[in-house]
């Protein structure tokens, strides 16, 4: 029974990775056509930096890792894989100039909601958890896409912000291992409350 579950989890992880690679291959010609090759290095470095340029982005992405760690397998890998894959799709919308309303509010609400899930140690069905993470990932990705520096490569820029996002998820997972201890569970819940409070502050600033 346990072996079957692990086999299924490994198969699902491989399927998600194949989907992400297929998407990158499919989008390659569009990105290469849209931006000059000399912008590759600048695009990559800008992409690496962009996710950490705003505290709202950072807190939401770390919270994905925290929540995954709280939920355990398979969420501990499913949520951090779902977010970058869907975020890359949102980034493509931004790169292509597709308008998405409420991006800034969506990003802020991602911190509020993800903070609440960590605070409450909410354990929804796995599909619902992935859908919540994926929904917010679209907004984060779109924000990255529309802020591509002039002349930079869209492909390397996308690789850069996906890599940084994955690193932030890994930080959240690393912190989340303290969930195995009683004091650690309390600390994670407190961190979720802090993320939600920060999100509410950001919302107040936007609406004020």
FENMO-V693206 format. One record per residue. N is the residue number from 1. RES is the residue in one letter. PHI is phi in radians with two decimals (NA if undefined). Layout:
n=N res=RES phi=PHI
n=N res=RES phi=PHI
This chain:
n=1 res=X phi=NA
n=2 res=X phi=-1.14
n=3 res=X phi=-1.09
n=4 res=X phi=-1.10
n=5 res=X phi=-1.11
n=6 res=X phi=-1.17
n=7 res=X phi=-1.09
n=8 res=X phi=-1.12
n=9 res=X phi=-1.12
n=10 res=X phi=-1.13
n=11 res=X phi=-1.10
n=12 res=X phi=-1.14
n=13 res=X phi=-1.09
n=14 res=X phi=-1.11
n=15 res=X phi=-1.12
n=16 res=X phi=-1.13
n=17 res=X phi=-1.13
n=18 res=X phi=-1.08
n=19 res=X phi=-1.11
n=20 res=X phi=-1.13
n=21 res=X phi=-1.14
n=22 res=X phi=-1.09
n=23 res=X phi=-1.13
n=24 res=X phi=-1.08
n=25 res=X phi=-1.08
n=26 res=X phi=-1.16
n=27 res=X phi=-1.52
n=28 res=X phi=-0.93
n=29 res=X phi=-1.04
n=30 res=X phi=-1.11
n=31 res=X phi=-1.19
n=32 res=X phi=-1.15
n=33 res=X phi=-1.25
n=34 res=X phi=-1.37
n=35 res=X phi=-2.39
n=36 res=X phi=-1.23
n=37 res=X phi=-1.14
n=38 res=X phi=-1.14
n=39 res=X phi=-1.62
n=40 res=X phi=-1.07
n=41 res=X phi=-1.10
n=42 res=X phi=-1.10
n=43 res=X phi=-1.13
n=44 res=X phi=-1.10
n=45 res=X phi=-1.13
n=46 res=X phi=-1.15
n=47 res=X phi=-1.15
n=48 res=X phi=-1.10
n=49 res=X phi=-1.38
n=50 res=X phi=-1.02
n=51 res=X phi=-1.10
n=52 res=X phi=-1.76
n=53 res=X phi=-1.47
n=54 res=X phi=-2.35
n=55 res=X phi=-1.11
n=56 res=X phi=-1.10
n=57 res=X phi=-1.10
n=58 res=X phi=-1.04
n=59 res=X phi=-1.10
n=60 res=X phi=-1.14
n=61 res=X phi=-1.26
n=62 res=X phi=-1.15
n=63 res=X phi=-1.10
n=64 res=X phi=-1.04
n=65 res=X phi=-1.16
n=66 res=X phi=-1.08
n=67 res=X phi=-1.13
n=68 res=X phi=-1.05
n=69 res=X phi=-1.15
n=70 res=X phi=-1.08
n=71 res=X phi=-1.32
n=72 res=X phi=1.37
n=73 res=X phi=-1.16
n=74 res=X phi=-1.55
n=75 res=X phi=-1.08
n=76 res=X phi=-1.08
n=77 res=X phi=-1.91
n=78 res=X phi=-1.15
n=79 res=X phi=-1.17
n=80 res=X phi=-1.20
n=81 res=X phi=-1.51
n=82 res=X phi=-1.06
n=83 res=X phi=-1.04
n=84 res=X phi=-1.12
n=85 res=X phi=-1.10
n=86 res=X phi=-1.22
n=87 res=X phi=-1.07
n=88 res=X phi=-1.07
n=89 res=X phi=-1.14
n=90 res=X phi=-1.11
n=91 res=X phi=-1.08
n=92 res=X phi=-1.11
n=93 res=X phi=-1.04
n=94 res=X phi=-1.15
n=95 res=X phi=-1.08
n=96 res=X phi=-1.49
n=97 res=X phi=1.39
n=98 res=X phi=-1.31
n=99 res=X phi=-1.33
n=100 res=X phi=-2.27
n=101 res=X phi=-1.24
n=102 res=X phi=1.21
n=103 res=X phi=-1.10
n=104 res=X phi=-1.09
n=105 res=X phi=-1.15
n=106 res=X phi=-1.07
n=107 res=X phi=-1.14
n=108 res=X phi=-1.11
n=109 res=X phi=-1.16
n=110 res=X phi=-1.09
n=111 res=X phi=-1.16
n=112 res=X phi=-1.08
n=113 res=X phi=-1.22
n=114 res=X phi=-1.14
n=115 res=X phi=-1.10
n=116 res=X phi=-1.14
n=117 res=X phi=-1.11
n=118 res=X phi=-1.22
n=119 res=X phi=-1.06
n=120 res=X phi=-1.50
n=121 res=X phi=0.87
n=122 res=X phi=-1.17
n=123 res=X phi=-2.13
n=124 res=X phi=-1.35
n=125 res=X phi=-0.99
n=126 res=X phi=-1.04
n=127 res=X phi=-1.10
n=128 res=X phi=-1.19
n=129 res=X phi=-1.07
n=130 res=X phi=-1.14
n=131 res=X phi=-1.14
n=132 res=X phi=-1.10
n=133 res=X phi=-1.09
n=134 res=X phi=-1.14
n=135 res=X phi=-1.05
n=136 res=X phi=-1.23
n=137 res=X phi=-1.09
n=138 res=X phi=-1.04
n=139 res=X phi=-1.15
n=140 res=X phi=-1.09
n=141 res=X phi=-1.11
n=142 res=X phi=-1.08
n=143 res=X phi=-1.07
n=144 res=X phi=-1.13
n=145 res=X phi=-1.09
n=146 res=X phi=-1.26
n=147 res=X phi=-1.81
n=148 res=X phi=-1.07
n=149 res=X phi=-1.09
n=150 res=X phi=-1.02
n=151 res=X phi=1.45
n=152 res=X phi=-1.47
n=153 res=X phi=-1.32
n=154 res=X phi=-1.14
n=155 res=X phi=-1.18
n=156 res=X phi=-1.21
n=157 res=X phi=-1.08
n=158 res=X phi=-1.12
n=159 res=X phi=-1.04
n=160 res=X phi=-1.09
n=161 res=X phi=-1.30
n=162 res=X phi=-1.21
n=163 res=X phi=-1.11
n=164 res=X phi=-1.13
n=165 res=X phi=-1.05
n=166 res=X phi=-1.06
n=167 res=X phi=-1.13
n=168 res=X phi=-1.14
n=169 res=X phi=-1.06
n=170 res=X phi=-1.10
n=171 res=X phi=-1.06
n=172 res=X phi=-1.05
n=173 res=X phi=-1.12
n=174 res=X phi=-1.05
n=175 res=X phi=-1.17
n=176 res=X phi=-1.17
n=177 res=X phi=-1.13
n=178 res=X phi=-1.20
n=179 res=X phi=-1.08
n=180 res=X phi=-1.22
n=181 res=X phi=-1.89
n=182 res=X phi=-1.03
n=183 res=X phi=-1.13
n=184 res=X phi=-1.17
n=185 res=X phi=-1.09
n=186 res=X phi=-1.16
n=187 res=X phi=-1.12
n=188 res=X phi=-1.15
n=189 res=X phi=-1.10
n=190 res=X phi=-1.12
n=191 res=X phi=-1.15
n=192 res=X phi=-1.09
n=193 res=X phi=-1.10
n=194 res=X phi=-1.16
n=195 res=X phi=-1.11
n=196 res=X phi=-1.09
n=197 res=X phi=-1.08
n=198 res=X phi=-1.09
n=199 res=X phi=-1.09
n=200 res=X phi=-1.13
n=201 res=X phi=-1.15
n=202 res=X phi=-1.06
n=203 res=X phi=-1.10
n=204 res=X phi=-1.07
n=205 res=X phi=-1.12
n=206 res=X phi=-1.22
n=207 res=X phi=-1.49
n=208 res=X phi=-1.19
